[in-house]
């Protein structure tokens, strides 16, 4: 089972959540997952775009009451 | 095919433009694109230790400050840490001001470089002037 780390970036504006996600991804093993919590609407779209660009994998995107949860799997 | 390197020539001292330069350079760097930023003219003041965080701009600057947008210098530092990003202070600007490398913010700059080197490097990629 992959391990999952959660990073709470709620309240941070673009590109803060993306940078926090990337910093966290560098610290987990390939195959593990990082969940980023973001209240920034732009990041909810930007983060999956970045994930596709650098060839990781979006496991889930969920819009909650006042934020998004985006789960990313480190692929390389 | 990998993206061509990005070269950002940052001259403006306006908060909004420095913010955009920090965003563009850091996001490009973490998106696996090599980036060089060459800082000169009024932009230099934003990178002085003695004026750290003291950004001067217009109407949008006030919004950025009020909302607590990411600090552009910190964005560049993150881009350097997480991607392939190099930031050079302009050697001419350093000469005319008399500033030393230790006067500039830490953990960001390469040694001062000249415009000739930057332009020669930029022939291999895309140049954005801010």
N, CA and C atoms of all chains as a GROMACS GRO file, in nm:
protein
  618
    1UNK      N    1   0.084  -0.121   0.000
    1UNK     CA    2   0.000   0.000   0.000
    1UNK      C    3   0.088   0.126   0.000
    2UNK      N    4   0.057   0.222  -0.090
    2UNK     CA    5   0.135   0.346  -0.088
    2UNK      C    6   0.104   0.428   0.038
    3UNK      N    7   0.204   0.497   0.084
    3UNK     CA    8   0.181   0.586   0.198
    3UNK      C    9   0.128   0.719   0.145
    4UNK      N   10   0.051   0.788   0.227
    4UNK     CA   11  -0.005   0.916   0.185
    4UNK      C   12   0.028   1.023   0.288
    5UNK      N   13   0.083   1.133   0.238
    5UNK     CA   14   0.115   1.248   0.324
    5UNK      C   15   0.020   1.361   0.286
    6UNK      N   16  -0.033   1.429   0.386
    6UNK     CA   17  -0.125   1.541   0.359
    6UNK      C   18  -0.056   1.674   0.389
    7UNK      N   19  -0.068   1.766   0.294
    7UNK     CA   20  -0.012   1.900   0.310
    7UNK      C   21  -0.129   1.999   0.308
    8UNK      N   22  -0.141   2.076   0.412
    8UNK     CA   23  -0.250   2.173   0.421
    8UNK      C   24  -0.202   2.310   0.373
    9UNK      N   25  -0.240   2.345   0.250
    9UNK     CA   26  -0.198   2.474   0.193
    9UNK      C   27  -0.317   2.568   0.183
   10UNK      N   28  -0.420   2.542   0.260
   10UNK     CA   29  -0.537   2.631   0.257
   10UNK      C   30  -0.496   2.771   0.302
   11UNK      N   31  -0.545   2.870   0.231
   11UNK     CA   32  -0.511   3.008   0.265
   11UNK      C   33  -0.396   3.061   0.181
   12UNK      N   34  -0.322   2.973   0.114
   12UNK     CA   35  -0.210   3.018   0.031
   12UNK      C   36  -0.259   3.045  -0.111
   13UNK      N   37  -0.203   3.148  -0.172
   13UNK     CA   38  -0.242   3.183  -0.308
   13UNK      C   39  -0.139   3.129  -0.408
   14UNK      N   40  -0.185   3.119  -0.533
   14UNK     CA   41  -0.102   3.069  -0.644
   14UNK      C   42   0.031   3.143  -0.650
   15UNK      N   43   0.144   3.076  -0.670
   15UNK     CA   44   0.159   2.931  -0.684
   15UNK      C   45   0.198   2.860  -0.554
   16UNK      N   46   0.158   2.917  -0.441
   16UNK     CA   47   0.198   2.859  -0.312
   16UNK      C   48   0.161   2.713  -0.295
   17UNK      N   49   0.033   2.675  -0.320
   17UNK     CA   50  -0.002   2.534  -0.304
   17UNK      C   51   0.079   2.441  -0.395
   18UNK      N   52   0.104   2.485  -0.517
   18UNK     CA   53   0.183   2.403  -0.609
   18UNK      C   54   0.324   2.383  -0.555
   19UNK      N   55   0.384   2.492  -0.507
   19UNK     CA   56   0.521   2.481  -0.455
   19UNK      C   57   0.526   2.389  -0.332
   20UNK      N   58   0.424   2.398  -0.249
   20UNK     CA   59   0.421   2.311  -0.129
   20UNK      C   60   0.405   2.164  -0.170
   21UNK      N   61   0.322   2.142  -0.272
   21UNK     CA   62   0.306   2.005  -0.322
   21UNK      C   63   0.439   1.950  -0.374
   22UNK      N   64   0.507   2.030  -0.453
   22UNK     CA   65   0.632   1.984  -0.514
   22UNK      C   66   0.737   1.955  -0.407
   23UNK      N   67   0.744   2.042  -0.309
   23UNK     CA   68   0.839   2.019  -0.199
   23UNK      C   69   0.808   1.887  -0.129
   24UNK      N   70   0.679   1.858  -0.111
   24UNK     CA   71   0.641   1.734  -0.042
   24UNK      C   72   0.668   1.612  -0.128
   25UNK      N   73   0.643   1.624  -0.259
   25UNK     CA   74   0.664   1.510  -0.349
   25UNK      C   75   0.811   1.468  -0.351
   26UNK      N   76   0.898   1.567  -0.341
   26UNK     CA   77   1.041   1.534  -0.343
   26UNK      C   78   1.082   1.452  -0.221
   27UNK      N   79   1.001   1.456  -0.117
   27UNK     CA   80   1.039   1.390   0.008
   27UNK      C   81   0.976   1.252   0.025
   28UNK      N   82   0.881   1.216  -0.063
   28UNK     CA   83   0.819   1.084  -0.050
   28UNK      C   84   0.882   0.988  -0.152
   29UNK      N   85   0.856   0.860  -0.132
   29UNK     CA   86   0.912   0.760  -0.222
   29UNK      C   87   0.827   0.751  -0.349
   30UNK      N   88   0.888   0.703  -0.457
   30UNK     CA   89   0.812   0.676  -0.580
   30UNK      C   90   0.701   0.575  -0.546
   31UNK      N   91   0.580   0.605  -0.589
   31UNK     CA   92   0.466   0.518  -0.559
   31UNK      C   93   0.383   0.570  -0.444
   32UNK      N   94   0.442   0.655  -0.361
   32UNK     CA   95   0.366   0.714  -0.250
   32UNK      C   96   0.283   0.833  -0.300
   33UNK      N   97   0.192   0.878  -0.214
   33UNK     CA   98   0.098   0.983  -0.255
   33UNK      C   99   0.106   1.105  -0.164
   34UNK      N  100   0.078   1.220  -0.223
   34UNK     CA  101   0.069   1.344  -0.146
   34UNK      C  102  -0.070   1.402  -0.170
   35UNK      N  103  -0.139   1.431  -0.063
   35UNK     CA  104  -0.269   1.500  -0.073
   35UNK      C  105  -0.245   1.647  -0.039
   36UNK      N  106  -0.283   1.735  -0.132
   36UNK     CA  107  -0.268   1.878  -0.106
   36UNK      C  108  -0.407   1.937  -0.086
   37UNK      N  109  -0.422   2.011   0.021
   37UNK     CA  110  -0.548   2.080   0.048
   37UNK      C  111  -0.528   2.226   0.010
   38UNK      N  112  -0.613   2.277  -0.080
   38UNK     CA  113  -0.595   2.413  -0.128
   38UNK      C  114  -0.728   2.485  -0.139
   39UNK      N  115  -0.731   2.607  -0.093
   39UNK     CA  116  -0.852   2.689  -0.108
   39UNK      C  117  -0.841   2.783  -0.227
   40UNK      N  118  -0.731   2.771  -0.303
   40UNK     CA  119  -0.706   2.857  -0.417
   40UNK      C  120  -0.765   2.794  -0.544
   41UNK      N  121  -0.864   2.861  -0.601
   41UNK     CA  122  -0.937   2.803  -0.716
   41UNK      C  123  -0.843   2.776  -0.833
   42UNK      N  124  -0.752   2.869  -0.859
   42UNK     CA  125  -0.660   2.851  -0.972
   42UNK      C  126  -0.572   2.729  -0.954
   43UNK      N  127  -0.529   2.705  -0.832
   43UNK     CA  128  -0.442   2.590  -0.806
   43UNK      C  129  -0.514   2.459  -0.832
   44UNK      N  130  -0.647   2.458  -0.813
   44UNK     CA  131  -0.723   2.335  -0.836
   44UNK      C  132  -0.712   2.291  -0.981
   45UNK      N  133  -0.690   2.386  -1.071
   45UNK     CA  134  -0.671   2.351  -1.212
   45UNK      C  135  -0.522   2.339  -1.245
   46UNK      N  136  -0.444   2.430  -1.188
   46UNK     CA  137  -0.300   2.433  -1.219
   46UNK      C  138  -0.228   2.306  -1.173
   47UNK      N  139  -0.265   2.256  -1.057
   47UNK     CA  140  -0.192   2.141  -1.003
   47UNK      C  141  -0.208   2.018  -1.092
   48UNK      N  142  -0.331   1.982  -1.133
   48UNK     CA  143  -0.340   1.868  -1.227
   48UNK      C  144  -0.264   1.893  -1.358
   49UNK      N  145  -0.264   2.017  -1.405
   49UNK     CA  146  -0.188   2.048  -1.527
   49UNK      C  147  -0.039   2.023  -1.506
   50UNK      N  148   0.010   2.066  -1.389
   50UNK     CA  149   0.152   2.044  -1.359
   50UNK      C  150   0.182   1.894  -1.347
   51UNK      N  151   0.093   1.823  -1.283
   51UNK     CA  152   0.113   1.678  -1.264
   51UNK      C  153   0.123   1.609  -1.400
   52UNK      N  154   0.035   1.649  -1.494
   52UNK     CA  155   0.039   1.589  -1.627
   52UNK      C  156   0.169   1.626  -1.698
   53UNK      N  157   0.212   1.750  -1.681
   53UNK     CA  158   0.334   1.796  -1.750
   53UNK      C  159   0.457   1.719  -1.706
   54UNK      N  160   0.468   1.695  -1.577
   54UNK     CA  161   0.590   1.630  -1.527
   54UNK      C  162   0.571   1.479  -1.508
   55UNK      N  163   0.455   1.430  -1.550
   55UNK     CA  164   0.430   1.286  -1.558
   55UNK      C  165   0.426   1.215  -1.422
   56UNK      N  166   0.361   1.281  -1.325
   56UNK     CA  167   0.316   1.208  -1.207
   56UNK      C  168   0.171   1.167  -1.236
   57UNK      N  169   0.094   1.135  -1.133
   57UNK     CA  170  -0.043   1.089  -1.160
   57UNK      C  171  -0.140   1.150  -1.059
   58UNK      N  172  -0.249   1.205  -1.110
   58UNK     CA  173  -0.356   1.254  -1.022
   58UNK      C  174  -0.442   1.135  -0.982
   59UNK      N  175  -0.448   1.109  -0.852
   59UNK     CA  176  -0.528   0.997  -0.802
   59UNK      C  177  -0.672   1.040  -0.779
   60UNK      N  178  -0.690   1.162  -0.728
   60UNK     CA  179  -0.825   1.210  -0.698
   60UNK      C  180  -0.826   1.362  -0.688
   61UNK      N  181  -0.935   1.422  -0.733
   61UNK     CA  182  -0.960   1.564  -0.711
   61UNK      C  183  -1.100   1.575  -0.652
   62UNK      N  184  -1.109   1.635  -0.536
   62UNK     CA  185  -1.239   1.644  -0.470
   62UNK      C  186  -1.262   1.787  -0.421
   63UNK      N  187  -1.375   1.844  -0.463
   63UNK     CA  188  -1.409   1.977  -0.414
   63UNK      C  189  -1.489   1.962  -0.285
   64UNK      N  190  -1.441   2.023  -0.181
   64UNK     CA  191  -1.511   2.018  -0.052
   64UNK      C  192  -1.575   2.154  -0.027
   65UNK      N  193  -1.625   2.176   0.092
   65UNK     CA  194  -1.700   2.299   0.120
   65UNK      C  195  -1.626   2.426   0.078
   66UNK      N  196  -1.503   2.440   0.127
   66UNK     CA  197  -1.430   2.564   0.103
   66UNK      C  198  -1.289   2.540   0.050
   67UNK      N  199  -1.265   2.421   0.002
   67UNK     CA  200  -1.132   2.392  -0.051
   67UNK      C  201  -1.135   2.269  -0.141
   68UNK      N  202  -1.021   2.242  -0.203
   68UNK     CA  203  -1.006   2.123  -0.286
   68UNK      C  204  -0.906   2.029  -0.219
   69UNK      N  205  -0.931   1.900  -0.240
   69UNK     CA  206  -0.832   1.798  -0.203
   69UNK      C  207  -0.784   1.734  -0.333
   70UNK      N  208  -0.655   1.740  -0.355
   70UNK     CA  209  -0.597   1.681  -0.476
   70UNK      C  210  -0.491   1.580  -0.431
   71UNK      N  211  -0.508   1.459  -0.474
   71UNK     CA  212  -0.413   1.353  -0.436
   71UNK      C  213  -0.326   1.320  -0.556
   72UNK      N  214  -0.196   1.326  -0.536
   72UNK     CA  215  -0.100   1.305  -0.644
   72UNK      C  216  -0.008   1.190  -0.608
   73UNK      N  217   0.012   1.101  -0.703
   73UNK     CA  218   0.103   0.989  -0.682
   73UNK      C  219   0.236   1.018  -0.749
   74UNK      N  220   0.344   1.001  -0.673
   74UNK     CA  221   0.476   1.021  -0.731
   74UNK      C  222   0.510   0.903  -0.822
   75UNK      N  223   0.540   0.932  -0.947
   75UNK     CA  224   0.563   0.825  -1.045
   75UNK      C  225   0.710   0.809  -1.085
   76UNK      N  226   0.795   0.898  -1.043
   76UNK     CA  227   0.935   0.887  -1.087
   76UNK      C  228   1.026   0.952  -0.985
   77UNK      N  229   0.977   1.609  -2.661
   77UNK     CA  230   1.078   1.716  -2.673
   77UNK      C  231   1.072   1.805  -2.550
   78UNK      N  232   1.188   1.834  -2.492
   78UNK     CA  233   1.186   1.918  -2.374
   78UNK      C  234   1.172   2.065  -2.413
   79UNK      N  235   1.115   2.142  -2.320
   79UNK     CA  236   1.091   2.283  -2.349
   79UNK      C  237   1.223   2.358  -2.351
   80UNK      N  238   1.234   2.464  -2.432
   80UNK     CA  239   1.357   2.542  -2.434
   80UNK      C  240   1.372   2.616  -2.302
   81UNK      N  241   1.496   2.644  -2.262
   81UNK     CA  242   1.516   2.719  -2.138
   81UNK      C  243   1.448   2.856  -2.145
   82UNK      N  244   1.413   2.905  -2.027
   82UNK     CA  245   1.347   3.035  -2.017
   82UNK      C  246   1.443   3.135  -1.953
   83UNK      N  247   1.449   3.251  -2.013
   83UNK     CA  248   1.538   3.357  -1.963
   83UNK      C  249   1.454   3.479  -1.929
   84UNK      N  250   1.463   3.523  -1.805
   84UNK     CA  251   1.383   3.636  -1.759
   84UNK      C  252   1.476   3.752  -1.727
   85UNK      N  253   1.457   3.862  -1.798
   85UNK     CA  254   1.535   3.984  -1.773
   85UNK      C  255   1.446   4.075  -1.688
   86UNK      N  256   1.477   4.085  -1.561
   86UNK     CA  257   1.391   4.158  -1.467
   86UNK      C  258   1.454   4.293  -1.434
   87UNK      N  259   1.386   4.398  -1.479
   87UNK     CA  260   1.439   4.534  -1.459
   87UNK      C  261   1.348   4.620  -1.373
   88UNK      N  262   1.220   4.592  -1.374
   88UNK     CA  263   1.123   4.679  -1.307
   88UNK      C  264   1.130   4.666  -1.155
   89UNK      N  265   1.111   4.778  -1.089
   89UNK     CA  266   1.103   4.777  -0.944
   89UNK      C  267   0.961   4.768  -0.892
   90UNK      N  268   0.865   4.758  -0.983
   90UNK     CA  269   0.724   4.749  -0.941
   90UNK      C  270   0.694   4.613  -0.880
   91UNK      N  271   0.626   4.618  -0.768
   91UNK     CA  272   0.589   4.494  -0.699
   91UNK      C  273   0.520   4.395  -0.792
   92UNK      N  274   0.422   4.445  -0.868
   92UNK     CA  275   0.343   4.355  -0.952
   92UNK      C  276   0.431   4.282  -1.054
   93UNK      N  277   0.528   4.351  -1.109
   93UNK     CA  278   0.613   4.290  -1.211
   93UNK      C  279   0.713   4.193  -1.148
   94UNK      N  280   0.762   4.229  -1.030
   94UNK     CA  281   0.854   4.138  -0.961
   94UNK      C  282   0.778   4.012  -0.919
   95UNK      N  283   0.651   4.032  -0.877
   95UNK     CA  284   0.567   3.917  -0.841
   95UNK      C  285   0.550   3.824  -0.962
   96UNK      N  286   0.520   3.881  -1.076
   96UNK     CA  287   0.499   3.797  -1.195
   96UNK      C  288   0.629   3.728  -1.236
   97UNK      N  289   0.740   3.799  -1.224
   97UNK     CA  290   0.868   3.736  -1.257
   97UNK      C  291   0.895   3.617  -1.164
   98UNK      N  292   0.865   3.636  -1.036
   98UNK     CA  293   0.885   3.527  -0.940
   98UNK      C  294   0.795   3.409  -0.971
   99UNK      N  295   0.671   3.438  -1.009
   99UNK     CA  296   0.576   3.330  -1.041
   99UNK      C  297   0.620   3.256  -1.167
  100UNK      N  298   0.650   3.332  -1.272
  100UNK     CA  299   0.686   3.270  -1.400
  100UNK      C  300   0.813   3.185  -1.385
  101UNK      N  301   0.914   3.243  -1.322
  101UNK     CA  302   1.042   3.173  -1.312
  101UNK      C  303   1.031   3.048  -1.224
  102UNK      N  304   0.962   3.060  -1.112
  102UNK     CA  305   0.957   2.945  -1.021
  102UNK      C  306   0.870   2.833  -1.077
  103UNK      N  307   0.756   2.869  -1.136
  103UNK     CA  308   0.669   2.763  -1.191
  103UNK      C  309   0.736   2.696  -1.311
  104UNK      N  310   0.802   2.774  -1.395
  104UNK     CA  311   0.873   2.713  -1.508
  104UNK      C  312   0.982   2.619  -1.456
  105UNK      N  313   1.055   2.662  -1.356
  105UNK     CA  314   1.165   2.579  -1.304
  105UNK      C  315   1.116   2.447  -1.246
  106UNK      N  316   1.005   2.452  -1.175
  106UNK     CA  317   0.954   2.326  -1.116
  106UNK      C  318   0.878   2.243  -1.218
  107UNK      N  319   0.858   2.298  -1.338
  107UNK     CA  320   0.795   2.223  -1.446
  107UNK      C  321   0.901   2.168  -1.541
  108UNK      N  322   1.018   2.148  -1.488
  108UNK     CA  323   1.129   2.083  -1.559
  108UNK      C  324   1.180   2.167  -1.676
  109UNK      N  325   1.177   2.298  -1.658
  109UNK     CA  326   1.229   2.388  -1.760
  109UNK      C  327   1.344   2.468  -1.699
  110UNK      N  328   1.463   2.459  -1.754
  110UNK     CA  329   1.573   2.540  -1.698
  110UNK      C  330   1.542   2.689  -1.711
  111UNK      N  331   1.575   2.764  -1.606
  111UNK     CA  332   1.542   2.907  -1.604
  111UNK      C  333   1.663   2.987  -1.555
  112UNK      N  334   1.686   3.098  -1.621
  112UNK     CA  335   1.781   3.196  -1.570
  112UNK      C  336   1.707   3.329  -1.554
  113UNK      N  337   1.734   3.396  -1.441
  113UNK     CA  338   1.679   3.530  -1.419
  113UNK      C  339   1.796   3.626  -1.403
  114UNK      N  340   1.792   3.735  -1.478
  114UNK     CA  341   1.896   3.837  -1.471
  114UNK      C  342   1.832   3.962  -1.412
  115UNK      N  343   1.879   4.003  -1.294
  115UNK     CA  344   1.816   4.114  -1.222
  115UNK      C  345   1.900   4.240  -1.236
  116UNK      N  346   1.835   4.350  -1.278
  116UNK     CA  347   1.909   4.476  -1.294
  116UNK      C  348   1.817   4.595  -1.265
  117UNK      N  349   1.872   4.711  -1.279
  117UNK     CA  350   1.799   4.839  -1.264
  117UNK      C  351   1.716   4.844  -1.134
  118UNK      N  352   1.596   4.902  -1.142
  118UNK     CA  353   1.518   4.922  -1.020
  118UNK      C  354   1.479   4.792  -0.951
  119UNK      N  355   1.478   4.681  -1.025
  119UNK     CA  356   1.443   4.552  -0.962
  119UNK      C  357   1.543   4.515  -0.854
  120UNK      N  358   1.664   4.567  -0.864
  120UNK     CA  359   1.768   4.531  -0.766
  120UNK      C  360   1.725   4.565  -0.622
  121UNK      N  361   1.650   4.674  -0.606
  121UNK     CA  362   1.617   4.718  -0.470
  121UNK      C  363   1.535   4.613  -0.394
  122UNK      N  364   1.452   4.539  -0.467
  122UNK     CA  365   1.368   4.439  -0.401
  122UNK      C  366   1.451   4.323  -0.346
  123UNK      N  367   1.576   4.315  -0.391
  123UNK     CA  368   1.661   4.203  -0.350
  123UNK      C  369   1.768   4.244  -0.250
  124UNK      N  370   1.756   4.368  -0.202
  124UNK     CA  371   1.848   4.413  -0.098
  124UNK      C  372   1.803   4.358   0.037
  125UNK      N  373   1.898   4.307   0.114
  125UNK     CA  374   1.864   4.259   0.248
  125UNK      C  375   1.795   4.368   0.329
  126UNK      N  376   1.843   4.491   0.313
  126UNK     CA  377   1.793   4.601   0.394
  126UNK      C  378   1.651   4.643   0.357
  127UNK      N  379   1.603   4.594   0.242
  127UNK     CA  380   1.468   4.632   0.200
  127UNK      C  381   1.381   4.510   0.174
  128UNK      N  382   1.418   4.399   0.237
  128UNK     CA  383   1.347   4.274   0.212
  128UNK      C  384   1.199   4.287   0.249
  129UNK      N  385   1.112   4.251   0.157
  129UNK     CA  386   0.968   4.255   0.183
  129UNK      C  387   0.906   4.392   0.162
  130UNK      N  388   0.989   4.490   0.132
  130UNK     CA  389   0.940   4.627   0.114
  130UNK      C  390   0.915   4.651  -0.034
  131UNK      N  391   0.806   4.596  -0.085
  131UNK     CA  392   0.775   4.606  -0.228
  131UNK      C  393   0.690   4.730  -0.253
  132UNK      N  394   0.722   4.797  -0.362
  132UNK     CA  395   0.651   4.920  -0.395
  132UNK      C  396   0.581   4.905  -0.529
  133UNK      N  397   0.454   4.935  -0.530
  133UNK     CA  398   0.380   4.918  -0.654
  133UNK      C  399   0.251   4.996  -0.654
  134UNK      N  400   0.158   4.952  -0.735
  134UNK     CA  401   0.034   5.024  -0.753
  134UNK      C  402  -0.083   4.957  -0.684
  135UNK      N  403  -0.197   4.967  -0.750
  135UNK     CA  404  -0.322   4.921  -0.692
  135UNK      C  405  -0.320   4.770  -0.664
  136UNK      N  406  -0.263   4.694  -0.758
  136UNK     CA  407  -0.264   4.549  -0.740
  136UNK      C  408  -0.166   4.507  -0.631
  137UNK      N  409  -0.061   4.585  -0.615
  137UNK     CA  410   0.036   4.557  -0.507
  137UNK      C  411  -0.034   4.558  -0.372
  138UNK      N  412  -0.125   4.653  -0.356
  138UNK     CA  413  -0.197   4.663  -0.228
  138UNK      C  414  -0.280   4.538  -0.203
  139UNK      N  415  -0.339   4.485  -0.311
  139UNK     CA  416  -0.419   4.363  -0.298
  139UNK      C  417  -0.329   4.245  -0.264
  140UNK      N  418  -0.216   4.236  -0.331
  140UNK     CA  419  -0.123   4.125  -0.304
  140UNK      C  420  -0.080   4.126  -0.158
  141UNK      N  421  -0.053   4.246  -0.107
  141UNK     CA  422  -0.010   4.257   0.033
  141UNK      C  423  -0.124   4.222   0.128
  142UNK      N  424  -0.241   4.274   0.097
  142UNK     CA  425  -0.356   4.252   0.184
  142UNK      C  426  -0.390   4.103   0.194
  143UNK      N  427  -0.381   4.035   0.080
  143UNK     CA  428  -0.420   3.893   0.075
  143UNK      C  429  -0.306   3.800   0.116
  144UNK      N  430  -0.187   3.854   0.131
  144UNK     CA  431  -0.075   3.769   0.170
  144UNK      C  432  -0.029   3.676   0.060
  145UNK      N  433  -0.021   3.729  -0.062
  145UNK     CA  434   0.029   3.649  -0.175
  145UNK      C  435   0.173   3.607  -0.147
  146UNK      N  436   0.215   3.496  -0.208
  146UNK     CA  437   0.352   3.449  -0.183
  146UNK      C  438   0.456   3.558  -0.212
  147UNK      N  439   0.558   3.565  -0.129
  147UNK     CA  440   0.664   3.662  -0.148
  147UNK      C  441   0.746   3.625  -0.273
  148UNK      N  442   0.763   3.718  -0.368
  148UNK     CA  443   0.831   3.680  -0.492
  148UNK      C  444   0.977   3.637  -0.474
  149UNK      N  445   1.046   3.696  -0.378
  149UNK     CA  446   1.185   3.653  -0.356
  149UNK      C  447   1.185   3.509  -0.303
  150UNK      N  448   1.092   3.480  -0.214
  150UNK     CA  449   1.083   3.342  -0.164
  150UNK      C  450   1.042   3.245  -0.273
  151UNK      N  451   0.958   3.290  -0.366
  151UNK     CA  452   0.922   3.204  -0.480
  151UNK      C  453   1.046   3.167  -0.560
  152UNK      N  454   1.130   3.266  -0.583
  152UNK     CA  455   1.253   3.238  -0.658
  152UNK      C  456   1.344   3.143  -0.580
  153UNK      N  457   1.351   3.162  -0.449
  153UNK     CA  458   1.432   3.072  -0.367
  153UNK      C  459   1.378   2.929  -0.373
  154UNK      N  460   1.244   2.917  -0.373
  154UNK     CA  461   1.183   2.783  -0.384
  154UNK      C  462   1.211   2.723  -0.521
  155UNK      N  463   1.200   2.807  -0.624
  155UNK     CA  464   1.227   2.758  -0.759
  155UNK      C  465   1.369   2.708  -0.772
  156UNK      N  466   1.461   2.776  -0.706
  156UNK     CA  467   1.601   2.734  -0.710
  156UNK      C  468   1.621   2.601  -0.636
  157UNK      N  469   1.549   2.587  -0.526
  157UNK     CA  470   1.563   2.467  -0.443
  157UNK      C  471   1.498   2.346  -0.511
  158UNK      N  472   1.386   2.371  -0.580
  158UNK     CA  473   1.307   2.258  -0.631
  158UNK      C  474   1.326   2.234  -0.781
  159UNK      N  475   1.388   2.325  -0.850
  159UNK     CA  476   1.405   2.310  -0.994
  159UNK      C  477   1.542   2.359  -1.038
  160UNK      N  478   1.554   2.380  -1.170
  160UNK     CA  479   1.681   2.427  -1.224
  160UNK      C  480   1.669   2.576  -1.253
  161UNK      N  481   1.695   2.655  -1.151
  161UNK     CA  482   1.677   2.801  -1.161
  161UNK      C  483   1.802   2.872  -1.109
  162UNK      N  484   1.852   2.961  -1.192
  162UNK     CA  485   1.967   3.041  -1.151
  162UNK      C  486   1.930   3.189  -1.162
  163UNK      N  487   1.969   3.265  -1.060
  163UNK     CA  488   1.939   3.408  -1.057
  163UNK      C  489   2.072   3.484  -1.049
  164UNK      N  490   2.089   3.577  -1.141
  164UNK     CA  491   2.214   3.653  -1.147
  164UNK      C  492   2.188   3.801  -1.120
  165UNK      N  493   2.265   3.861  -1.030
  165UNK     CA  494   2.260   4.007  -1.021
  165UNK      C  495   2.346   4.066  -1.133
  166UNK      N  496   2.300   4.175  -1.188
  166UNK     CA  497   2.370   4.241  -1.298
  166UNK      C  498   2.501   4.302  -1.246
  167UNK      N  499   2.610   4.269  -1.310
  167UNK     CA  500   2.740   4.318  -1.262
  167UNK      C  501   2.750   4.470  -1.277
  168UNK      N  502   2.688   4.524  -1.381
  168UNK     CA  503   2.690   4.670  -1.397
  168UNK      C  504   2.616   4.737  -1.282
  169UNK      N  505   2.498   4.682  -1.246
  169UNK     CA  506   2.419   4.740  -1.136
  169UNK      C  507   2.497   4.732  -1.006
  170UNK      N  508   2.567   4.623  -0.985
  170UNK     CA  509   2.646   4.608  -0.863
  170UNK      C  510   2.759   4.712  -0.862
  171UNK      N  511   2.819   4.734  -0.978
  171UNK     CA  512   2.931   4.828  -0.987
  171UNK      C  513   2.885   4.972  -0.960
  172UNK      N  514   2.774   5.013  -1.023
  172UNK     CA  515   2.735   5.154  -1.011
  172UNK      C  516   2.679   5.187  -0.872
  173UNK      N  517   2.622   5.086  -0.806
  173UNK     CA  518   2.567   5.111  -0.672
  173UNK      C  519   2.672   5.091  -0.563
  174UNK      N  520   2.774   5.012  -0.597
  174UNK     CA  521   2.875   4.980  -0.496
  174UNK      C  522   2.830   4.869  -0.403
  175UNK      N  523   2.718   4.806  -0.434
  175UNK     CA  524   2.670   4.698  -0.348
  175UNK      C  525   2.760   4.576  -0.361
  176UNK      N  526   2.768   4.502  -0.252
  176UNK     CA  527   2.843   4.376  -0.251
  176UNK      C  528   2.742   4.261  -0.251
  177UNK      N  529   2.792   4.142  -0.283
  177UNK     CA  530   2.702   4.025  -0.284
  177UNK      C  531   2.635   4.006  -0.148
  178UNK      N  532   2.707   4.041  -0.041
  178UNK     CA  533   2.649   4.022   0.093
  178UNK      C  534   2.538   4.122   0.124
  179UNK      N  535   2.522   4.224   0.039
  179UNK     CA  536   2.411   4.318   0.057
  179UNK      C  537   2.279   4.261   0.004
  180UNK      N  538   2.289   4.155  -0.075
  180UNK     CA  539   2.170   4.098  -0.138
  180UNK      C  540   2.113   3.984  -0.054
  181UNK      N  541   1.986   3.951  -0.078
  181UNK     CA  542   1.922   3.842  -0.003
  181UNK      C  543   2.003   3.714  -0.018
  182UNK      N  544   1.998   3.632   0.084
  182UNK     CA  545   2.078   3.510   0.085
  182UNK      C  546   2.006   3.394   0.015
  183UNK      N  547   2.083   3.294  -0.019
  183UNK     CA  548   2.030   3.169  -0.075
  183UNK      C  549   1.955   3.189  -0.205
  184UNK      N  550   2.000   3.284  -0.285
  184UNK     CA  551   1.931   3.305  -0.411
  184UNK      C  552   2.029   3.325  -0.528
  185UNK      N  553   2.122   3.417  -0.511
  185UNK     CA  554   2.199   3.462  -0.626
  185UNK      C  555   2.324   3.379  -0.656
  186UNK      N  556   2.351   3.372  -0.786
  186UNK     CA  557   2.481   3.328  -0.835
  186UNK      C  558   2.573   3.451  -0.828
  187UNK      N  559   2.702   3.433  -0.851
  187UNK     CA  560   2.788   3.552  -0.858
  187UNK      C  561   2.742   3.647  -0.968
  188UNK      N  562   2.768   3.778  -0.952
  188UNK     CA  563   2.724   3.875  -1.054
  188UNK      C  564   2.770   3.835  -1.193
  189UNK      N  565   2.683   3.863  -1.290
  189UNK     CA  566   2.713   3.828  -1.429
  189UNK      C  567   2.684   3.947  -1.518
  190UNK      N  568   2.745   3.946  -1.634
  190UNK     CA  569   2.725   4.054  -1.729
  190UNK      C  570   2.614   4.022  -1.828
  191UNK      N  571   2.567   4.127  -1.891
  191UNK     CA  572   2.460   4.112  -1.988
  191UNK      C  573   2.504   4.029  -2.109
  192UNK      N  574   2.631   4.040  -2.142
  192UNK     CA  575   2.682   3.966  -2.258
  192UNK      C  576   2.665   3.816  -2.239
  193UNK      N  577   2.702   3.768  -2.119
  193UNK     CA  578   2.688   3.625  -2.090
  193UNK      C  579   2.540   3.585  -2.092
  194UNK      N  580   2.457   3.669  -2.028
  194UNK     CA  581   2.315   3.636  -2.021
  194UNK      C  582   2.254   3.628  -2.162
  195UNK      N  583   2.285   3.726  -2.245
  195UNK     CA  584   2.230   3.726  -2.381
  195UNK      C  585   2.282   3.609  -2.462
  196UNK      N  586   2.407   3.575  -2.442
  196UNK     CA  587   2.463   3.460  -2.515
  196UNK      C  588   2.391   3.332  -2.473
  197UNK      N  589   2.369   3.316  -2.342
  197UNK     CA  590   2.297   3.198  -2.293
  197UNK      C  591   2.154   3.198  -2.348
  198UNK      N  592   2.094   3.317  -2.355
  198UNK     CA  593   1.954   3.328  -2.393
  198UNK      C  594   1.930   3.293  -2.540
  199UNK      N  595   2.036   3.284  -2.617
  199UNK     CA  596   2.018   3.245  -2.757
  199UNK      C  597   1.961   3.104  -2.768
  200UNK      N  598   1.978   3.027  -2.660
  200UNK     CA  599   1.932   2.887  -2.665
  200UNK      C  600   1.787   2.871  -2.620
  201UNK      N  601   1.721   2.982  -2.583
  201UNK     CA  602   1.586   2.966  -2.530
  201UNK      C  603   1.498   3.084  -2.559
  202UNK      N  604   1.400   3.105  -2.471
  202UNK     CA  605   1.307   3.216  -2.487
  202UNK      C  606   1.336   3.324  -2.384
  203UNK      N  607   1.336   3.446  -2.431
  203UNK     CA  608   1.369   3.560  -2.344
  203UNK      C  609   1.244   3.641  -2.314
  204UNK      N  610   1.221   3.665  -2.186
  204UNK     CA  611   1.108   3.747  -2.143
  204UNK      C  612   1.165   3.867  -2.069
  205UNK      N  613   1.122   3.986  -2.106
  205UNK     CA  614   1.171   4.108  -2.040
  205UNK      C  615   1.059   4.166  -1.954
  206UNK      N  616   1.088   4.184  -1.826
  206UNK     CA  617   0.987   4.237  -1.734
  206UNK      C  618   1.043   4.362  -1.667
   0.00000   0.00000   0.00000
